[in-house]
Amino acid sequence: MSGRLVPAGSDPVRRTERPLTVTVDGQAVPGVAGQTIGGVLLAAGRRSWRAGPSGARRGVFCGIGVCFDCLVTVNGERDVRACGRRAHDGDTVVTQSRQAHGAAGAREEGP
C-alpha cells in the first residue's frame, strides 16, 4: 500500500480535494476527504504506529481489514482498524501498543 496521493487534476474519477485534519497523538495531520485513517498516516510518511507484544513496529499489513496490525484508538474507541475507517475532519487518533508493560519504549496503557 502506498501513501501516494493522486492529484485532483489527474484523478480519472474527478474527485475534488476537500482537506481535513486529524489529530494523531496530539499532532495535527492533514488529509483529504475519502482517505482512510491508514491512508492519512501513510500519506504523512508514517509507516508504523503500533507496537506488537514483541515490540515489533506495526502499521498497514493487509490493507483490507483482515489482520490487526493497523489498530488505533479513534475518538476514544479502541482497536479500530486504520485501513478500514474513513477519516473525518477533527478525528482524534491515539496509537496503541501491545508491548509488555515496562519494556523499553513501550507506551503503557490500561486494560
C-alpha positions as CSV (number, residue, x, y, z in Angstrom):
1,M,0.0,0.0,0.0
2,S,1.3,3.4,-1.0
3,G,0.9,6.7,0.7
4,R,0.9,8.5,-2.6
5,L,-1.9,10.9,-3.2
6,V,-3.4,11.2,-6.7
7,P,-3.5,15.0,-7.6
8,A,-7.1,16.1,-8.2
9,G,-6.2,17.3,-11.7
10,S,-5.1,13.8,-12.8
11,D,-7.8,11.8,-11.0
12,P,-9.9,10.0,-13.6
13,V,-12.9,10.0,-11.2
14,R,-12.6,13.8,-10.9
15,R,-12.8,13.9,-7.2
16,T,-12.4,17.3,-5.6
17,E,-9.8,17.6,-2.8
18,R,-11.5,18.5,0.4
19,P,-8.9,18.9,3.1
20,L,-9.3,17.6,6.6
21,T,-7.2,17.4,9.7
22,V,-7.0,14.6,12.2
23,T,-5.0,14.7,15.4
24,V,-2.6,11.8,15.9
25,D,-1.0,11.6,19.4
26,G,-1.5,15.3,19.8
27,Q,-0.2,16.3,16.4
28,A,-2.3,17.7,13.6
29,V,-2.0,15.6,10.4
30,P,-3.5,16.8,7.2
31,G,-5.5,14.5,4.9
32,V,-8.1,14.5,2.1
33,A,-11.8,13.6,2.5
34,G,-12.3,10.0,1.5
35,Q,-9.0,8.7,2.8
36,T,-8.9,6.1,5.5
37,I,-7.0,6.8,8.7
38,G,-4.3,4.5,7.5
39,G,-4.2,6.4,4.2
40,V,-3.8,9.7,6.1
41,L,-1.0,8.2,8.2
42,L,0.8,6.7,5.2
43,A,0.5,9.9,3.2
44,A,2.0,11.8,6.1
45,G,5.0,9.5,5.9
46,R,4.2,7.2,8.9
47,R,4.8,3.6,8.1
48,S,4.1,2.2,11.6
49,W,2.1,3.3,14.5
50,R,1.6,0.4,16.8
51,A,4.0,-2.0,18.7
52,G,3.2,-5.7,19.0
53,P,3.8,-7.8,22.1
54,S,7.4,-8.4,21.0
55,G,8.0,-4.7,20.4
56,A,8.0,-5.0,16.6
57,R,6.5,-2.0,14.9
58,R,3.2,-2.5,13.0
59,G,1.2,-0.4,10.5
60,V,-0.8,-1.4,7.5
61,F,-0.2,-5.1,6.5
62,C,-3.2,-6.4,4.6
63,G,-4.9,-3.1,3.9
64,I,-8.4,-4.7,3.7
65,G,-9.4,-5.1,7.4
66,V,-8.4,-8.8,7.8
67,C,-5.4,-8.5,10.1
68,F,-5.0,-6.5,13.3
69,D,-1.7,-4.7,12.5
70,C,-3.1,-1.2,12.0
71,L,-5.1,-0.9,15.2
72,V,-5.6,2.6,16.7
73,T,-7.9,4.3,19.1
74,V,-10.3,6.8,17.3
75,N,-12.3,9.3,19.3
76,G,-12.0,7.0,22.4
77,E,-12.9,3.8,20.6
78,R,-10.1,1.2,20.9
79,D,-9.0,-1.4,18.4
80,V,-10.2,0.4,15.3
81,R,-8.6,-0.9,12.0
82,A,-7.0,2.2,10.5
83,C,-7.2,0.7,7.0
84,G,-10.9,0.4,7.1
85,R,-12.1,3.5,8.9
86,R,-12.6,6.7,6.9
87,A,-11.0,9.8,8.4
88,H,-13.3,12.6,9.3
89,D,-12.2,16.2,10.0
90,G,-11.5,16.6,13.7
91,D,-10.9,12.9,14.5
92,T,-8.6,12.2,17.4
93,V,-6.4,9.2,16.8
94,V,-4.2,7.6,19.5
95,T,-1.7,5.0,18.6
96,Q,-1.7,1.7,20.6
97,S,0.8,-0.7,22.0
98,R,0.5,-4.4,22.9
99,Q,4.0,-4.4,24.2
100,A,4.6,-5.8,27.7
101,H,4.4,-3.1,30.4
102,G,7.8,-1.8,31.4
103,A,9.6,-2.7,28.2
104,A,11.8,0.0,26.8
105,G,10.0,2.4,24.6
106,A,6.6,0.9,25.4
107,R,3.6,3.1,25.8
108,E,1.8,1.8,28.8
109,E,-2.0,1.6,28.5
110,G,-4.7,0.3,30.7
111,P,-6.8,-2.8,30.1
